């Protein structure tokens, strides 16, 4: 049961990381018009909670790019840690 739970949590973390990558790619491609894009808004909705959590940890609150990049790095490290934990159980 525990390996399944770790795998499910890892899938959620992976989805959040891919949504953050998608947001970054759309920001580069669409520029200022990204706010009107429904896919970008969906990615923004999905990743709002982790980005806000990371933004609260940062000293300067007016750094959305830094918060997004740091959020992606933390999610990536969590994804690797979950992979290592699941491999240790097997």
C-alpha positions in Angstrom: 0.0 0.0 0.0 2.8 2.4 0.8 4.5 2.1 -2.6 1.2 2.9 -4.3 0.8 6.0 -2.1 4.3 7.1 -2.9 3.7 6.5 -6.6 0.5 8.5 -6.5 2.1 11.4 -4.6 5.0 11.3 -7.1 2.5 11.5 -10.0 0.9 14.6 -8.5 4.3 16.3 -7.9 5.3 15.4 -11.5 2.0 16.9 -12.9 2.7 20.2 -10.9 6.2 20.4 -12.3 5.1 19.8 -15.8 2.4 22.5 -15.4 5.1 24.9 -14.2 7.2 24.1 -17.2 4.2 24.7 -19.4 3.6 28.0 -17.8 7.2 29.0 -18.4 7.1 28.0 -22.1 3.8 29.8 -22.6 5.2 32.9 -21.0 8.1 32.9 -23.4 6.0 32.2 -26.4 2.9 34.4 -25.7 4.5 37.2 -23.8 2.0 39.6 -22.3 -0.9 37.9 -24.0 -0.6 34.8 -21.9 -3.1 36.0 -19.4 -5.9 35.6 -22.0 -4.9 32.1 -22.9 -7.2 29.5 -21.2 -4.5 26.9 -21.0 -2.1 29.3 -19.2 -4.9 30.2 -16.8 -5.5 26.5 -16.2 -1.9 25.9 -15.4 -1.9 29.0 -13.2 -4.9 27.6 -11.3 -3.3 24.2 -10.8 0.0 25.6 -9.6 -1.4 28.5 -7.5 -1.1 26.8 -4.1 2.5 25.6 -4.3 3.6 28.9 -5.9 2.0 30.9 -3.1 3.6 28.6 -0.4 7.0 29.2 -1.9 6.3 33.0 -2.3 5.6 33.2 1.4 9.0 31.7 2.2 10.8 34.2 0.1 11.8 37.5 1.7 10.6 39.7 -1.2 7.0 39.0 -2.1 7.1 40.8 -5.5 9.1 38.1 -7.2 6.8 35.8 -9.1 9.5 34.5 -11.5 11.8 33.6 -8.7 9.0 32.0 -6.8 8.0 29.9 -9.8 11.6 28.7 -10.5 12.2 27.9 -6.8 8.9 26.1 -6.7 9.9 24.0 -9.7 13.3 23.2 -8.1 11.6 22.2 -4.8 9.1 20.0 -6.6 11.9 18.4 -8.6 13.8 17.6 -5.4 10.7 16.2 -3.8 10.1 14.1 -6.9 13.6 12.7 -6.7 13.3 12.0 -3.0 10.0 10.1 -3.5 11.7 8.1 -6.2 14.5 7.2 -3.9 12.1 6.3 -1.1 10.1 4.1 -3.4 13.2 2.3 -4.7 14.4 1.7 -1.1 11.1 0.0 -0.3 11.4 -2.4 -3.3 
